[in-house]
Amino acid sequence: RDSLLSSPLSTHCSCCEQVPPSTLQADLLSLLTEGRHSDITIEAVYGEAAPVTFSAHTNILSQRSDVFAAAFSHEMRESATRTLTVTDVPPPALKALLHFLYTDDFDEVQKVLREEGSSEGTSSSSGGAASSSKAEQSIAQLQAVLAAAHKYGVLRLLRWAEGQLCDKLSCEMACSLLSLAHVYGATELERNCLCLLYTSPSPRDGLLS
């Protein structure tokens, strides 16, 4: 064996096998989307829309969110239905939140919001009105994600939603986003709103002064 290992041929051998790409993210997401081995149902009951349910996993949600962990430890302890009802988060935002908790991927969040936005906007008008409506819908979705991330203590998602809103900020929405930013601790968004309002010549000058 020593002669074999010391031969020139053995020193120039190399392995040509390709290492397969990671499937961890997709595998974790499939647990949520397919409901495999789930032990909790998250039910979104919001407004007049039909309830939407998600089959989730307490161990994953508890690890990713202290708020979920507390809810499962206390509220769910004596619940025979194993259902957590959420009444203050729109279903698309809750879905985006859950997908992020399973994947830690902002692209996945954007994908969910695009898909949900497309399904909601199929009956919207065409042309400039449709473009305006789509932009307003995007802002509303991001605000809902920001609120959901704040509620469940998901700081990374909150900062992402805050950055997205900063990028889309305009004079028309600065006042409404300012109050939202203050409530949810989005300090950078709040600073950008104040900066825009102070530097923009408008009737708001009287309000800000």
GIPESUL-V889923 format. One record per backbone hydrogen bond with DSSP energy under -1.0 kcal/mol. NH is the residue of the N-H (numbers start at 0). CO is the residue of the C=O. E is the energy in kcal/mol with one decimal. If there is no record, write none. Layout:
NH_CO_E / NH_CO_E
//
This chain:
4_0_-2.3 / 5_1_-1.6 / 10_6_-1.0 / 26_22_-2.9 / 27_23_-2.6 / 28_24_-2.3 / 29_25_-2.1 / 30_26_-1.1 / 32_28_-2.7 / 33_29_-2.3 / 37_34_-1.3 / 38_55_-1.9 / 39_55_-1.4 / 40_81_-2.4 / 41_53_-3.0 / 42_83_-2.7 / 43_51_-3.7 / 44_85_-2.7 / 48_45_-1.3 / 51_43_-2.1 / 53_41_-2.3 / 55_39_-2.8 / 60_56_-2.3 / 61_57_-2.6 / 62_58_-1.5 / 63_59_-1.7 / 64_60_-1.8 / 68_64_-2.2 / 69_65_-2.3 / 70_66_-2.2 / 71_67_-2.6 / 72_68_-1.8 / 73_69_-1.9 / 75_70_-1.6 / 78_75_-1.3 / 83_40_-2.9 / 85_42_-3.6 / 93_89_-2.4 / 94_90_-2.8 / 95_91_-2.3 / 96_92_-2.4 / 97_93_-2.6 / 98_94_-2.6 / 99_95_-2.0 / 100_96_-2.4 / 101_97_-1.7 / 102_98_-1.5 / 103_99_-3.5 / 108_104_-1.2 / 109_105_-2.5 / 110_106_-2.2 / 111_107_-2.1 / 112_108_-2.3 / 113_109_-2.5 / 114_110_-2.5 / 115_111_-2.8 / 116_112_-2.3 / 117_113_-2.5 / 118_114_-2.0 / 119_115_-1.6 / 120_116_-1.6 / 123_120_-1.4 / 130_126_-1.9 / 131_127_-2.5 / 132_128_-2.4 / 133_129_-2.5 / 134_130_-2.1 / 135_131_-2.3 / 136_132_-2.3 / 137_133_-2.2 / 138_134_-2.0 / 139_135_-2.4 / 140_136_-2.5 / 141_137_-2.3 / 142_138_-2.4 / 143_139_-2.1 / 144_140_-2.3 / 145_141_-2.6 / 146_142_-2.3 / 147_143_-2.4 / 148_144_-2.9 / 149_145_-2.0 / 150_146_-2.4 / 151_147_-2.2 / 152_149_-1.0 / 153_148_-2.7 / 154_152_-1.1 / 157_153_-2.2 / 158_154_-2.7 / 159_155_-1.6 / 160_156_-2.7 / 161_157_-2.5 / 162_158_-2.3 / 163_159_-2.3 / 164_160_-2.2 / 165_161_-2.2 / 166_162_-2.0 / 167_163_-1.2 / 176_172_-2.4 / 177_173_-1.8 / 178_174_-1.4 / 179_175_-1.6 / 180_176_-2.9 / 181_177_-1.9 / 182_178_-2.1 / 183_179_-2.1 / 185_180_-2.2 / 186_184_-1.5 / 189_185_-2.4 / 190_186_-2.3 / 191_187_-2.3 / 192_188_-2.4 / 193_189_-2.3 / 194_190_-2.4 / 195_191_-2.3 / 196_192_-2.5 / 197_193_-2.4 / 198_194_-1.7 / 199_195_-1.2 / 204_201_-1.9 / 207_203_-2.7 / 208_204_-1.8
//
